[in-house]
Amino acid sequence: MQQPTNQPADHFGADVAPTYDENAAAMFEAGAIDPVVDLLAELAGDGRALELGIGTGRIALPLAARGVPVAGIELSEAMVDQLRAKPGGADIPITIGDFATAEVDGTFRTAYLVFNTIMNLTSQATQVACFRNVATHLEPGGTFLIEVMTPRLQSLPSGETMQVFDASEDHWGVDEVDVATQRSVSHHFRKIDGTFELRSMPFRYVWPSELDLMAQLAGMTLRDRWGGWHREPFTSESRQHVSVWEKPAG
Ligand SMILES: C[S@@+](CC[C@H](N)C(=O)[O-])C[C@H]1O[C@@H](n2cnc3c(N)ncnc32)[C@H](O)[C@@H]1O
């Protein structure tokens, strides 16, 4: 079997982290955060929560403010610097490392990986390793939640590789897709001080059924799959899913 490679590249360094919150402003609005925190607080109950790719604390800080003890794993020290500078940010234990392999002290009632971040692992082997790593950190009966987009291949004509996913005055987003490897590169053309700058980031898209198999390899089973944070039904029209797998209680 293909083994996970070395530490992945950090695409959220000092050139990205200071403007992350501003560039993802819609994701920081109460309407985007509250249902996430509601669901995660329910899954955590009176236990601890572990966020993979904790970033600048978009979800971890409001979840901790609800009284849930939260810990995080994060590759980018620059993102953690942003988190630490926010109220409550100094109190969250964070392990710097790759969430596919990093070890964190103790066990957790729930672990979560939101905002498409499973796709930052760019091989099937590392995505499988992530599920296995989470399983070792969960207490019996604990859960693992992922929020990720569904692959947008229905709108990619045969032979085409480029998909425009955003076209606004200040930002154009174009995904370059390789269906043979499930790899993609998201190209962001963003207007900064009147000039468009290009930033590109690699991903690996992943099917819901493939994630279920990864969970099975890690000894977990699917408990819930919704089409969004308001627990909408997951259908063939769903553009994303929120899925929860469970480690056996015994
Ligand atoms: C899209 S941001 C999401 C941040 C935060 N979870 C949120 O919802 O705003 C992805 C984050 O995951 C981190 N990340 C990506 N791959 C990682 C890996 N293999 N191990 C640890 N952190 C990783 C990035 O550095 C970045 O902070």
The ligand as a Tripos MOL2 file, in Angstrom:
@<TRIPOS>MOLECULE
LIG
   27    29     1     0     0
SMALL
NO_CHARGES

@<TRIPOS>ATOM
      1 C1         -9.4170   26.2370    4.9040 C.3       1 LIG1
      2 S1         -8.4540   26.4500    6.3500 S.3       1 LIG1
      3 C2         -9.6700   26.0960    7.5800 C.3       1 LIG1
      4 C3         -9.3080   26.6570    8.9300 C.3       1 LIG1
      5 C4        -10.4020   26.4930    9.9790 C.3       1 LIG1
      6 N1        -10.6870   25.0900   10.2390 N.3       1 LIG1
      7 C5        -11.6700   27.1870    9.5290 C.2       1 LIG1
      8 O1        -12.6950   26.5140    9.4090 O.co2     1 LIG1
      9 O2        -11.6140   28.3980    9.2990 O.co2     1 LIG1
     10 C6         -7.4570   24.9680    6.3740 C.3       1 LIG1
     11 C7         -6.4970   24.9160    7.5500 C.3       1 LIG1
     12 O3         -5.9780   23.6040    7.6550 O.3       1 LIG1
     13 C8         -4.5700   23.6620    7.8070 C.3       1 LIG1
     14 N2         -4.0210   22.4350    7.2380 N.ar      1 LIG1
     15 C9         -4.0580   22.0410    5.9340 C.ar      1 LIG1
     16 N3         -3.4940   20.8350    5.7970 N.ar      1 LIG1
     17 C10        -3.0730   20.4600    7.0350 C.ar      1 LIG1
     18 C11        -2.4350   19.3040    7.5500 C.ar      1 LIG1
     19 N4         -2.1120   18.2840    6.7580 N.pl3     1 LIG1
     20 N5         -2.1780   19.2410    8.8680 N.ar      1 LIG1
     21 C12        -2.5230   20.2680    9.7000 C.ar      1 LIG1
     22 N6         -3.1360   21.4060    9.2750 N.ar      1 LIG1
     23 C13        -3.4160   21.4860    7.9540 C.ar      1 LIG1
     24 C14        -4.1520   24.9120    7.0610 C.3       1 LIG1
     25 O4         -2.8870   25.3850    7.4800 O.3       1 LIG1
     26 C15        -5.2990   25.8510    7.4010 C.3       1 LIG1
     27 O5         -5.0700   26.5310    8.5970 O.3       1 LIG1
@<TRIPOS>BOND
     1     1     2 1
     2     2     3 1
     3     2    10 1
     4     3     4 1
     5     4     5 1
     6     5     6 1
     7     5     7 1
     8     7     8 2
     9     7     9 1
    10    10    11 1
    11    11    12 1
    12    11    26 1
    13    12    13 1
    14    13    14 1
    15    13    24 1
    16    14    15 ar
    17    14    23 ar
    18    15    16 ar
    19    16    17 ar
    20    17    18 ar
    21    17    23 ar
    22    18    19 1
    23    18    20 ar
    24    20    21 ar
    25    21    22 ar
    26    22    23 ar
    27    24    25 1
    28    24    26 1
    29    26    27 1
@<TRIPOS>SUBSTRUCTURE
     1 LIG1         1 GROUP 0 **** ****
